[in-house]
Amino acid sequence: MEENREREGRNIYIIDLSDVSDRKGLHDRIQEVLPLPDYYGRNLDALYDALTEFGNGWDVRFTGCGLIRECLPAYMDALGRLCRQAREEMENLTVTFED
């Protein structure tokens, strides 16, 4: 897993999903990388809440998304929509996806 870092006042979080193929694995990886509270609910609603509550200054990069997109296309589409909505609400939040 790549090291997370801070650049220009932004916290960069790289979430490598190259070996993730299910929801549990996705939320495990998100919880490993992002500084989320202990009560993180491990679902898309909880992720949206976390991004809009704590995500100011975050640059979140999902990498290696090919396998999970193949295994969970609808869930990954929903994750993409959720992240776009969170970015609209939080002007200093960036979320990107790379295959």
Helices and strands as residue ranges (DSSP letters): E 5-7, E 10-16, H 23-33, H 44-54, E 58-63, H 66-71, H 73-89, E 94-97
